[in-house]
Amino acid sequence: MSPATRFYTERLVFRAFEDATDVATIQRIFSDPGSLTSYTCSLPTPLTAARAAELAWVGRPCLAKIVICLPLSEEAQTLAGEAIGWLYLMGPGEAFQQHHRAEFGIALAKEYQGRGYGPEALRWLLDLAFVGFNLHKVTGDVWAWNTAARALYKKLGFVEEGVRRENVWQDGEWRDEVQLGILSREWLAKRKELI
């Protein structure tokens, strides 16, 4: 079975994001101000359910809106247990589908960061994008100061394509935002190295 048609990896299970019930997951992930400001340029204030719904693209079409979960149990390795994060692929809209590209995003609860779950989830998402959906390009943005995320994206084969200089006001200073991209052929070549 192709990795793009499985909804699990070695240590993670992926399930659909349910707009009506998973907003609480987003609120939990972003209850840490550091996690919130790493993901969005929002002011670090406690999130209402309405603001969490905005961050989760509730009501907006996505190619994939996925909850990252731990397995339910040792015996049920392919069934979703505790939600630890989310990721998405958002296409450019119906008028631009011929371009075969999408933007990605990922967020993990603070207590699950630094354990290798992010790279594992992103490898799965890139397989889904390029093998499952036949996309040509996946793009994303990262804050220039988020060196750990930038290193991860580079390791996975993303190329830094541009910088939006002094694009956001955060923590008392203007900060840059880096634009990233990876092409299908680049991922398929990089994927062989990572196996």
N, C-alpha and C positions, 0 to 999 in steps of 0.2 A: 504494500500500500504506500502510495506517495506521501511524503510528509505534508504536502498541501491538502490532503484529504483526510488527515487524522486531526482530531481535536485534542491532542495531548502530545507531550514530549516526555523525556525521561523523568522529569520531576514536576511537571506542570500539567494542568488540564485547562482547556479553554471552553468557555460557554458564551452564548449570546448575551449581550447587555439588554436587560429588560428595563425600558424607560421608567415604568411604574414602580419598580422595586429597587433598582440598583443605584438610585441617586444617593441613598444612604451610604453606599460603598464609597462614592466620590467624596461625600462629606467626611467620612472617616479618613480617607487617604490624605485629604487636604486640611485636616484639623491641625496638622503641624505647619506652622508658618513657613518653615524652610522648604517643605515639599511644595507648598502653594506657590512661593515665589520662584522655585526652580522650574515650575511648569507654566506659569502665567505671569503677566505683569500686573495682576490685580494687587490692590492694597492688601497687606496681610491682616485681614480681619476675619473673625469667625464667619463661616459660610452658612447662609440660609439654604434651605432646600431649593429655592428658586435659583440662586446663584450656582449651586452645585449642578443643577439641571442644565444651565447654560454651558458650563464647562464640559459637560458630558454630551454636548450636542443633542440633547433631548429634542425631539421633534424635527431634527434636520436629517436628511438622508445621508447615510454613510455606506460605503462598500462593505465595511466590516466594523462593528462596534463590539468589542470582545472583553469579557471579564477574565482576568488571569486568576486561576485558583490553584490551591494545593490539592492533591488527590484526597478523596473522601476518607480513605483508609488504606492500610497496607494491602488489604484484600481487594480493594476497589480502586486500583491505580488509574483507571480511565474515567472515573466519575468525579465530578466537581465537588470539592469540599469548600474550605474557607477561601473567600475572595481576598486576594492580596494586592490587586492592581487592575489596571485596564489599559487597553490599547485600541487604536482605531486606524482605519484607512478611509480617508474622505476623498472622493473623486471630484473632478472639476465641474460637475453638473452635466445635464443632458446635452447642452449645446456644444460641449467640448469633449465628448466621450471618445472621439476619433483619436485623441492624443494619447490614450492609454496610460494615464499617469494618475497618481494619487498622493495625498499628503498623509504622513503618519504621525502618531503621537503615542506616548507611553507614560504611565505614572505608576509607581509602586509605593505602597505604604512604607513609611520610614523604617519600620522594624524589619522589613524584608529587603531593604537595599543592601548592596555590598555582598550578597550571597550568590551572585551569578544568575539570579532569576531574570534580570533585565536582558542580558545577552541571549539567554535561552528563549525568552518570549519573542525577542526581535528576530532571531533566526527563523522561528516558526512563522512570524508575520511576513517576512520577506519571501519565504517559500510560498505562502498563501498568495501574496501579491504577484509574484512572477511566474510561478508554476500553475497555481490554481486559477488566478484571474487573468493571466496573460498580459499583465501590465508591462509597459516599456520602461517606466521611470517611477521611482518613489522619492518624494521630497519631504523635507522637514525643516524645522528651525530649532536652534538651541541658543541659549544665552552664552555670550562669549566667555563669561566668568565661570561657566559650568564645565571645568576642564575634565572632570571624570566622564561626563556624558560625551563630550567631544572626542575623547580618546576611545571610548567604546564605539561610537559611530565610525570613526576612522578604521578601527580594527575590523569592523564588519564590512568595510569597503566603501562607505560613504565618502564623497568628495565635498570639501567646503567650496561652494560655488560663489558665494558673495557675502558681504557684510552690510547690514543696515546700521550705519554708524549712529551712535547716540540715539537709539530708537526708543528707549524706555527710561523713565525716571524711576529709580529704585534705590532704596537705602541711602538717599541723600546725594545721588550722583546719576549722571546720564550713562547708560550702558548700551553696548553693542549687541546686536542679534546676528547670528551666523546662519546662513542658508545652506542647506545640505542637499545632496542628491546622489542617487545610485541608479544605474541603468541595469536592465535585466541581464545583459551579458556580463557586466561587472560582478553582479551577485552570483551568477552561476559559476563563474571562475573562482570567486572568493570562497564560495560554499565548499568547493572541493578541498581547499586548503584547511578549512575549519573542521572537516570530518575526521 
